[in-house]
Amino acid sequence: MEEKTARELAEIVAGRLNISDTLISVHPSEVLGWTATVVARPLVIILAQSIVDEIVIELRGKYSLKRD
C-alpha cells in the first residue's frame, strides 16, 4: 500500500469531490487508519461529507496515511 501525507490525501479527495468552496481535512484514525472531514457551509457539508466518506472508503484500499 502506498503511503501519502495528509495533504496529498486531502488533495486527492478534494479532486474527486469536485465541489467548490470546500476544505478537506485528513487525519489519523486508530480504527480506520485515516479519515477525512469536510469543512464548508452547512448545506454543503451535509451533501459533501457523505460523498467524501465513500471516496475515503475506496482510497483506504490504495493509500495509507504517512505518519509525521
MIGULUM-81784 format. One line per field, with one value per residue: z, y, x of N, C-alpha, C in turn; chain. Coordinates in steps of 0.1 Angstrom, whole numbers, plus 5000, padded with zeros to 4 digits. Example, Ala and Ser with C-alpha at 12.3 -4.5 7.8 and 13.67 -1.06 7.14 Angstrom:
<sites>
nw = 5078, 5071
nv = 4943, 4978
nu = 5132, 5128
caw = 5078, 5071
cav = 4955, 4989
cau = 5123, 5137
cw = 5078, 5079
cv = 4967, 5000
cu = 5132, 5129
kette = A, A
</sites>
This chain:
<sites>
nw = 5000, 4992, 5007, 5017, 5024, 5047, 5035, 5007, 5005, 5011, 4989, 4969, 4976, 4976, 4948, 4937, 4949, 4939, 4945, 4948, 4971, 4994, 5020, 5027, 5054, 5064, 5087, 5112, 5121, 5147, 5145, 5117, 5102, 5086, 5081, 5066, 5068, 5059, 5055, 5053, 5041, 5060, 5045, 5023, 5036, 5045, 5021, 5009, 5028, 5030, 5004, 5005, 5025, 5011, 4990, 5006, 5017, 4995, 4988, 5010, 5005, 4988, 4997, 5025, 5055, 5058, 5085, 5105
nv = 4988, 5022, 5050, 5082, 5117, 5136, 5160, 5153, 5132, 5147, 5164, 5146, 5136, 5160, 5166, 5145, 5149, 5174, 5198, 5232, 5256, 5241, 5226, 5200, 5180, 5158, 5132, 5111, 5079, 5057, 5034, 5031, 5039, 5062, 5092, 5115, 5149, 5172, 5207, 5233, 5254, 5249, 5236, 5225, 5208, 5187, 5173, 5169, 5155, 5129, 5120, 5123, 5104, 5080, 5081, 5081, 5055, 5039, 5049, 5042, 5015, 5018, 5036, 5045, 5065, 5086, 5088, 5115
nu = 5009, 5006, 5021, 5008, 5009, 4989, 4982, 4985, 4966, 4943, 4942, 4937, 4912, 4897, 4899, 4885, 4860, 4852, 4836, 4832, 4844, 4850, 4869, 4891, 4899, 4923, 4929, 4945, 4931, 4926, 4911, 4904, 4926, 4929, 4910, 4886, 4874, 4849, 4851, 4830, 4802, 4771, 4750, 4764, 4782, 4765, 4758, 4784, 4800, 4790, 4796, 4824, 4830, 4824, 4844, 4867, 4865, 4871, 4897, 4912, 4918, 4939, 4958, 4978, 4980, 5008, 5027, 5038
caw = 5000, 4990, 5018, 5013, 5035, 5049, 5024, 4995, 5005, 5011, 4975, 4961, 4980, 4970, 4934, 4934, 4953, 4929, 4949, 4952, 4985, 5005, 5025, 5032, 5064, 5066, 5100, 5115, 5129, 5152, 5140, 5103, 5096, 5084, 5077, 5061, 5072, 5051, 5062, 5043, 5046, 5065, 5035, 5015, 5044, 5045, 5008, 5006, 5038, 5026, 4992, 5009, 5032, 5001, 4984, 5016, 5018, 4983, 4988, 5021, 5000, 4979, 5004, 5040, 5059, 5062, 5098, 5106
cav = 5000, 5034, 5060, 5095, 5126, 5141, 5170, 5146, 5126, 5158, 5169, 5135, 5136, 5172, 5165, 5136, 5155, 5184, 5208, 5244, 5262, 5231, 5222, 5186, 5178, 5144, 5130, 5097, 5072, 5045, 5022, 5031, 5042, 5076, 5096, 5129, 5157, 5184, 5220, 5241, 5259, 5238, 5228, 5218, 5197, 5176, 5166, 5166, 5146, 5115, 5117, 5121, 5091, 5069, 5083, 5076, 5040, 5034, 5052, 5034, 5003, 5021, 5045, 5046, 5078, 5086, 5094, 5125
cau = 5000, 5014, 5019, 5006, 5008, 4976, 4979, 4983, 4953, 4932, 4941, 4931, 4898, 4891, 4898, 4874, 4847, 4849, 4826, 4839, 4843, 4851, 4882, 4891, 4909, 4926, 4935, 4946, 4920, 4931, 4903, 4903, 4939, 4928, 4896, 4886, 4863, 4846, 4848, 4823, 4789, 4763, 4743, 4774, 4787, 4756, 4760, 4797, 4806, 4786, 4804, 4837, 4830, 4825, 4857, 4877, 4865, 4878, 4911, 4919, 4924, 4951, 4967, 4978, 4985, 5021, 5028, 5049
cw = 5000, 5002, 5012, 5025, 5036, 5038, 5011, 4994, 5004, 4996, 4966, 4963, 4974, 4955, 4930, 4938, 4943, 4932, 4954, 4966, 4996, 5008, 5031, 5042, 5066, 5079, 5103, 5123, 5134, 5147, 5125, 5095, 5094, 5079, 5072, 5065, 5063, 5059, 5051, 5050, 5050, 5054, 5026, 5023, 5044, 5033, 5007, 5016, 5034, 5014, 4996, 5016, 5022, 4994, 4993, 5017, 5006, 4984, 4999, 5016, 4991, 4987, 5019, 5043, 5064, 5075, 5099, 5116
cv = 5012, 5044, 5074, 5104, 5130, 5151, 5163, 5139, 5136, 5163, 5159, 5135, 5148, 5171, 5156, 5142, 5166, 5193, 5220, 5248, 5252, 5229, 5208, 5185, 5163, 5142, 5115, 5092, 5059, 5032, 5020, 5033, 5057, 5079, 5110, 5136, 5169, 5196, 5229, 5247, 5247, 5229, 5220, 5206, 5185, 5167, 5161, 5155, 5131, 5111, 5114, 5108, 5079, 5070, 5077, 5061, 5034, 5037, 5045, 5021, 5005, 5028, 5044, 5060, 5078, 5094, 5104, 5120
cu = 5009, 5010, 5017, 5005, 4993, 4972, 4977, 4970, 4941, 4931, 4934, 4916, 4891, 4889, 4887, 4860, 4843, 4837, 4834, 4836, 4842, 4866, 4881, 4902, 4911, 4933, 4936, 4934, 4926, 4924, 4904, 4916, 4939, 4913, 4897, 4873, 4861, 4844, 4842, 4810, 4781, 4756, 4752, 4779, 4778, 4757, 4774, 4803, 4802, 4794, 4818, 4839, 4832, 4839, 4867, 4877, 4872, 4893, 4918, 4925, 4936, 4962, 4966, 4984, 4999, 5022, 5040, 5060
kette = A, A, A, A, A, A, A, A, A, A, A, A, A, A, A, A, A, A, A, A, A, A, A, A, A, A, A, A, A, A, A, A, A, A, A, A, A, A, A, A, A, A, A, A, A, A, A, A, A, A, A, A, A, A, A, A, A, A, A, A, A, A, A, A, A, A, A, A
</sites>
